[in-house]
Every structure is written in structure tokens, then in C-alpha cells.
């Protein structure tokens, strides 16, 4: 049976299709990835069956997950790659765009960022107040180097008895 065809499984005819969520949320996308990965095809002498519930492939949850991922913006090749990967917890970015950053929140409207994604320097409009680095406390007997990393003095005797 192909993905778009109507199922002849009796449970599918009684329950029908799983409804699509009206506004797609990140949780829906995570569940859809789990559904398509867990409910994959397994070859049997009678034909492909769902690996999870034994229904004729594709089962209700696999079809629902595939519809959600297609609505989310993934194509068939990307969905098949998710299935081949086999990890039901793979992260799919939300909102998904294959070519770059999301257009849902353009870079010009982000606060606190200038061009090229660098934060605006303090003191300029739109920047955060200046943050100063706290003074380092150097324990006694440790001399700091020029780079600011403390160096411990060489130990002349071991701190524990050797096992020789």
C-alpha cells in the first residue's frame, strides 16, 4: 500500500485518520518524528507491516507523522533520511527552513543585535549596560602568568607515598 492510499485495515476504517493539529507546535513535530521512525515498515511474507503495532504499513501514526512533517516543510527525501537514521529523538528545527534562518523572525526586528549577528557594543543605543570582569582572586603561593592563568609552584616531594 502506498502512503497516500486509503487503508483496508479494519481498525483504520473504524477510527479513521488521526486529525492534524491546527497550529503546528514544536511538540507536534517531535511526536511526528517519533511516529515515522518507530512505525516503520518491516517485511513479512504477507507484505510490509508496521514494526511497532503489526498493522498494514503505513499505519495510522506513520501516516499522521508523515503529514505533519510534510506540513512542517520536510520533503519525502528528508523524511526517508529521518527514518533511515533510526533515532526517534532527532531534533528538527522549528520553524523548519531548508535554506537558512527562519523568516518568522527577521534579523532586523531582533533586539540587541547589529549586523552579522554580533551584539551591539555597550554605550550605544540598543546595547546592554557595560559588564566588567570581576577581579581574580589568586591563592597564596600561586604566581599568575602574563596571560592571567595561575601557575602552581613545582612540587619537590610527592604528597603521597610512592608504591615502588
N, C-alpha and C positions, 0 to 999 in steps of 0.2 A: 504494500500500500504506500502511496506517496504521501508527502506531508500535507498537501492541500486537499486530499480526498476525504470524503466522509467515511467514518469508521463503521464497520459491521459488527463491532463488539457489542454485546447486549448491554453492558454497563454504560458504555458511551451513549447508546440510544436512550437509556433511561435518564441518565444525569445530564446529558448534553455537554456542551463545551464549557470550560472554565471561563468566567467573564473576565474581560480585560479591565484593568484599573483605569479610571478616567484620567486623573493626573498621575503620570508615571513618577514614582519616587525612587530614591536610591535603594531602598529596601526591596522594592519590586524587582529591580534589575538584579540584585544579589540573589533573590529567590529564583529568578528565571535562569540565571547561570547554573545554580544548583539543579534545577529541574532538567535542563537539557543535558547536563553531564551525568547525573545519576540515572536518568531514564533513557539510556542509550539502547541501541539495538544489539541483540545477541542472536546469533544464528542458531536455529533449531531445525530439525527435519521437516517440521510443518511450516517453516518460514521464520522471518525475523520476529522476535518477541522482545518486549521491554525487559531489560536486565533487572529492573527493580521489582516490578509487580506482575510480570508474566503476561500482560495484556498484549494484544497485537500492536506492533510498532508502526507508527509512533502513538504512544498512549496520550491520554488527555493532558497530563502535566508536561510532557515533552512538547506537544503542540502549543500549549499555553506559553511555555518558556520561549519557544522559538518566535511566537507572535510578539511577545513583549520585547525581546531583543531586536527584532526587525523594526518595531516601532521606535525603539531607542536609537536606532541608526546603524546597527551592525548588518552587514550583508551575509549571504549564505556562506561564503568562504571564511569569514571571521567566526561565524557560529560553529562551523565544522572544525576550525582550529581550536576553539574552546573545548569541543568535545574530545578531540584527539589529545589535547593537553591532559585531560582527565582530572584536573583539580577543581572540585566544586566550589572552592573558595577564592577563585581568581578574581582580582579586582578589575572591574570595568569602570572607567571614569564616568562620572555623572556631572553635567550632561556630556554625552559622548560626541566627539568630533574627530574625524579621522585625519584632518589636515592641520590642526593646530589648536590654539587655545579656544575656549568656548566663546561663542558670540553672545551668550546670555548675559555676560557682564563685561562690556568693553573696557579696554585698558584706560581710556580717558576718564571714566567715572570712578575708578578706584582711588580711594583717598590715601594720601601718604606715599604715593609712588610718582616718580618722574619718568622720563623716557627711559627705555631699555630695561625697565623693571627694577631700577635702583631706587632706594629710598631717598627722599629729599633731605638735604643737609639741614641740621638744626639751625635755627636762626632765620631761615627763610619762611615765607608764608606757606602754610600747609604742612610744615615739618613738625616733628615732636620736639619737646624741650631737650636740651643737651643732656647727655648722661655722661658722667665722669667715672673713670675706672677707680675702684676702691684701692686704697694703699695696700700693698702686700705686707704681710707680717712674716718676717724671717725668724725662725727659731734660733736660739743662741748656738754658736758653734758651726753654723752653716754660712758660707760666704756666697752671695749672689754673683753670677757671671755677668758679662756685659749684656747678654740677651735677656737677662731678668730671670733665668731659670736657676734655682738654688742648686748648689753642688755640695754634697756631703763630703766631709774630710775623709781621707783614706783611713781604713781601719788597720791598726797594727797587730792586734791579736783577735782571733776569732771569738765570737760571742758564745759559742757552744763548743764542747769538746769534740775533737775530730774522731771519726770511727776507724782509725788506722792501726 
